[in-house]
Amino acid sequence: MMSQEPRTYFLFLFFFLSHGVASHSVPDSRQDLHPLLQKMAEEIIDGSYLNALLDLIQFQSSHGWTADLCHRILAYLNSRNVTFTIPSLQAAMENHLEQRLYQPQKLLEDLRDTDAQQFHTVMKCLLEDKKDLLELEDIVIDLGEIRKQALQSPGVNRSLFLITLERCFQVLNSLECVEILGRVLRGSSGSLLQPNIPEKLPQDLREDAFKNLSVVFKDLYDQTSAHSQRALYSWMTGILQMSFNATDDSVSWVSAENLWILGRYMVHLSLEEIVKISPVEIGLFISYDNATKQLDTVYDITPELAQAFLERISSSSFDMRNISTIHRLGLLVCFYNDLDLLDATVAQVLLHQMIKCSHLRGFQAGVQKVLSFYNVSQMGVLLAGVGTQAFYGMDRRDLLQVLRSTNSLHVSDLSPAQKQGVLSKMIEAGDTTSGIVEIQGAFFKEVSLFDLRGEPGFNTTVLKEKELRRSQALFLYELLSKSTRRPEELLSTGQLVKGMTCSHIDAMSADSFLAHFHYFENNLSLLSPYQVNCLAWKYWEVSRSSMPPFLLAALPAHHLASVPASQCVPFLISLGKNQLDSLVLDSHKKNSVLRKVQQCLNNSIADEFAVDIVGKLLCHLPAAIIHSGISARAWATALHGLRDCPGLSPEQKAAVRLRLLEQYGLPRNWTAETMKDLGPFLVLFSGDELSSVATKFPEILQQTSFKIAGTLPPPEFLWAVFESVWNSSERNPSSHPSPGCHGVMAPSSSDIFKLAEANACWAPEDLLCMEEHTFIRSVELLGAVRAFSLPQLVTLKEKAVQVWDMPSYWKEHHITSLGRIALALNESELEQLDLSSIDTVVSLSQQTEWTPGQAKSILQGFLEDSGYSVQDLKSFHLVGLGTTLCAMNITEISLIKISEFRVVMARIGTLLCSIHILAEFKRKAEAVFGHPTKWSSSVLQELGTIAAGLTKEELQMLDKDLMPYFQPSAIKCLPDEIFKELSAEQIAWLGPENAAAVTPGQRRQLSLVQLQSLRRALDGANTRSWPDTPASARPTWAPSSGSPPGAPGTWGLWLGCPLLVIVPETMW
């Protein structure tokens, strides 16, 4: 039975399947053949298949198509002594179209060679015409699919962008050309907008076209380099100034409308231009309904420019102390100066608006409005400030109302304990099913497997908007697959695809698997490496000739030999669209993949089109290629891509640094735009090299430091940032210094805000000498610095004692603001704290560097101060205790109520406790899920590290099918002497992710046979029903008549030819 899914065909192949080969004899072959069709036939003879297609589309748009036209075209070809067979014409078409897909620079050349009418057809095809389907009797050309594929194909969108710039404005009206440019640009990474692009833009655009194109540039602002931003700003302002006819230089061209057109580019206005803006115009701009939305996006405005805008607004008719005005200021509110003049109500509004200030880029640190407990405590109780116990004490109906209101947007800000407090209340009232169904989005991930197992009344409709843990998805997929016969219903339901097991994949027929594969491909980020491995083997079994190339990376490394040189480009495109680190976890196998990539590239990247094709693989190229293999022409585009690479090796970084020095020279010669564009690469330079830019562009250096917060930059970079702040700050010695602080220049709150991670450069005596108000205002920022040493943390703790008195006097907001500073508290000091609130304990348990003694003090402090015994602990208490649960002894764990434990096992399963503690948690898990021999894949996944508490006998009894469903963290926690008891077969079934989690210590205990099994698991070897293919096996890349229905004929077709997508009409 034929698949009902649309199938892709080559147009001419379908002609000849229907009407015979070109040698079919038809008398008088030129009889009445339309000139355009004669031209098309000549182009077929010349091999210009793209031109032929364009002529066909043009002919069909203005003439009716009749069945005899096919005969006439064939006869014409025959009269020219050109004889085609079906396979030869198919091969010619396939080769030409694939070459244009995989060599987009040649596509650009072809498009340049099209005549005016053909080019007009190309441009019209890129626009969304009402008629997206061209029907030729029993053939349909899907122009909508052609457009979609073209805009998504690496390199092809660059070709379309460049040719649109070159030729479109000569053949279409400017409004249509701008729409096409917008489509192409929005489908790109932003690297298409190079600094030279504005030179190619017309200066005489119609007003409506100019405004529309400005919107596109504003939308892509964050993806655009600083050099390109400056060039686009110059182009926009050039046109705006040209339309402004004033002869008086004192009159500003910056009108209200022009400010709106500039959008985020308004931050590039000079101070002189802002000062000249008319009060009437700035007042009119602020009165626009959407002005606030625009001002909410000026993240990179400087304090100087922001103050200038505020002064101009103040000079207009707007009252700066009016609540309505404050609401309209957007991010300018962060630079508001007249706090002392505000009454309490307006000040409260202003403070609430300043929540936005956290969106500002780092160098706005001169703003003193940083949100901390110091001023948040004045804002009333925000959602995340509601205590866990308060949530648990709320009426269930009130909680439902909160979750359905706009406050639901802030649910992600709640701590795990708060979430569990809400969840406990939601489902404790007896009506568990309706309670669970009401839980939406990410909150649903908190629902325990135990509660899901007790409520089988789920359907796909209620799951569509819910996020799922993998254990939840495994259970729900198995449950719903029993009542749902249609795979697409399950695979299209939210995150349910996470729960599809290999047995489910294996059970799919070839037709069904190929017809539904797009669901997997579109949700690849949700799939585990084991699932991807299963998909790869299934595809290899049913249709290896049409297998998406990226799946080869999930198979054993020897399968890469099956990629012929002719298929290198589709291999690179397919692999470059995905995250290699997620596909291949083993370093040895990754090296094999990268050797194939280098072989395909011939160790070089010639131009920007090649960069587009390589995609995310750019991050994995060896240092030698980065340094000498990427051409000068390709470098700007490659640098744009390298900025987003999360983990370049030291060798790769060194190569990038050398290229940057070759391109831009020494840092002392850099411009502001160069500094901004290099951004994350500034950490590659030495302190001496950075000293000049630290003096020249301190704000940009500080902004970079702020952007890379959350990482640990090299000390030299931190010192450069520190010196830039130190040199640019005004310092006045304290009028009332503390003893021992005479002559010490202590940090100010402004310094601390600007420095971020570079606060680690303060000497302990500097920190101890800071003013009390500075410490109070900045303690949360200091507590977030990861590079602080223990002596610095001890100093900050001593400062806290100076300011707040002994720890026994500290309030909850004091303790929660400390962050890492709390690590300096010794066991005796921890015992002095008031830990009666679980939310206080939550703030402490978020730190992961506690000693066992400190953790025990926190645990005991909570139990004593709260009055709870272990058996009284609620589920949200267990979650809130976090890592301090590991400080419990076996007796205490045995006292935890099963009814509370069973609903938070997934959270407890994230803890890295000692093995004897995990073993005790495992015993409690048996009381919930039974003996380990009865555990399912969803249970094993739910338990996390708790599963590492299995004894060697229990581990040996586990079915091999369950091995992939251990969490990697559990594999790492298994003691070496227990792990070695796994059979060779169990190890082979671990799957790639769990095999990669095996520790060196565990590996050393394994026998040769076990090590061979581990290597098979790492390599992605087939452990299921069909045999692994020998290394010598190669797929047949030519399409065969035996291909399953729905299977594309070649890799080229799988990726989707952007030039031709045709389906039989009867399939629709």
GIZIHU-V530076 format. One line per field, one symbol per residue. ss: DSSP state (~ for helix, > for strand, _ for the rest). phi: phi as a letter, one per 30 degrees, with the letter a starting at -180 (. if undefined). A space follows every 10 residues. Layout:
ss = ???
phi = ???
//
This chain:
ss = ________>_ ~~~~~~~~~_ __________ ____~~~~~~ ~~~~~~__~~ ~~~~~~~~~~ ~~_____~~~ ~~~~~~~~~_ _____~~~~~ ~~~~~~~~~~ ~~_~~~~~~~ ~~~__~~~~~ ~~~~~~____ __>>>>__>> >>~~~~~~~~ ~~___~~~~~ ~~~~~~~~~~ ~__~~~~~~~ ~~~~~~____ ______~~~~ ______~~~~ ~~~~~~~~~_ ~~~__~~~~~ ~~~~~~~~~~ ~~________ _____~~~~~ ~~~~~~~~__ ~~~~~___~~ ~~~~~~~___ ~~~~~_____ __~~~~~~~~ ~~~~~_____ __~~~~~~_~ ~~~~~___~~ ~__~~~~~~~ ~~~~~~~~~_ _~~~______ __~~~~____ __~~~__~~~ ~~~__~~~~~ ~~~~_~~~~~ ~~~__~~~~~ ~~~~~~~___ _~~~~~~~__ >~~~~~__~~ ~~~______~ ~~~__>___~ ~~~~~~~~~~ ~_____~~~~ ~____~~~~_ _~~~~~~__~ ~~~~~~~~~~ ~~_~~~__~~ ~~~~~~~~~~ ~~~~~~__~~ ~~~~__~~~~ ~~__~~~~~~ ~~~~~~___~ ~~~___~~~~ ~~~~~~~~~~ ~___>__~~~ ~~~~~~~~~~ __~~~~~~~> _~~~~~~~~~ ~~_______~ ~~~~~~~~~~ ~~~~__~~~_ _~~~~~~~~~ ~~~~__~~~~ ~~~~~~_~~~ ~~~~~~~___ ____~~~~~~ ~~~~~~~~__ __________ ________~~ ~~~~~~~~~~ ~__~~~~~__ _~~~~~~~~~ ~~~______~ ~~~~~~~~~~ ~~~~__~~~_ _~~~~~~_~~ ~~~~__~~~~ ~~_____~~~ ~~~~~_____ _~~~~~~~~~ ~~~~~~___~ ~~__~~~~~~ ~~~~~~~__~ ~~~~~__~~~ ~___~~~~__ ____~~~~~~ ~~~~~~~~~_ _~~~__~~~~ ~~~~~~~~~_ _~~~~~~__~ ~~~~~__~~~ ~~~__~~~~_ ___~~~~~__ ~~~~~~___~ ~~~~___~~~ ~~~~~~~~~_ __________ __________ __________ ~~~~~_____ _>>>~~~_
phi = .ddddecdbd edededddbj dddedbdhdc dhdeeddddd ddddddicdd dddddddddd dbbdcbddde dddddddddc hccccedddd dddddddded dcbddddedd dddddeddde dedddddddd cdcccbhcbb ccdddedddd dcdeiddddd ddddddbddc cbdddddddd edddddccdj ddddeddedc ddccddeddd dddddddddc edccdddded dddddddddd dddccdcddd cddddedddd ddhddddcdd dddddddded dddddddedc ddedddcddc ddeddddddd dddddddddd cceddedddh ddddcdccdd cdddddddde ddddeddddd dedddddcce dbdecddcci ddedcddedd eddddeddde dddddddddc dddddedddd dddeddcddj cddddddddc hdddddddde ddddbdddbd ddceccdbdd dddddddddd ddccdceddd dcchcddecd cdddddddde dddddcdddd ddbedddded ddddddddde dcaddcdeed deddceeddd ddddedcddd dddddddcdd dddbcddddd dddddddddd dhhabdaddd deddhddedc ddeddddbcc dddddeddde ddecddbdde ddddddeddd dddcidedcd cdddedddhd ddddcddddd ddddddbddd ddddeddcej ccddeddddd dddddedccd bbeddbddei cdiddddcdd eddddhdded dddeddddcd dedddddcdd dddcdddddd eddddddddd dedcidedcd ceddddddhd eddddddddd ddddcdcddd dedddddccd dedddddddd ddddddidce dcddeddddd dhddedddcd dddddddddd ddcbdddddc dcdddddddd dddddddcci dedcdcdddd dddhdedddd ddddddddde ddedcddedd edddeedded dddeddddcd idddddddde dddddddddd dddddddddi ddccdcddde dddbdcdddb ddddejdddb eedediddca bbbddddd
//
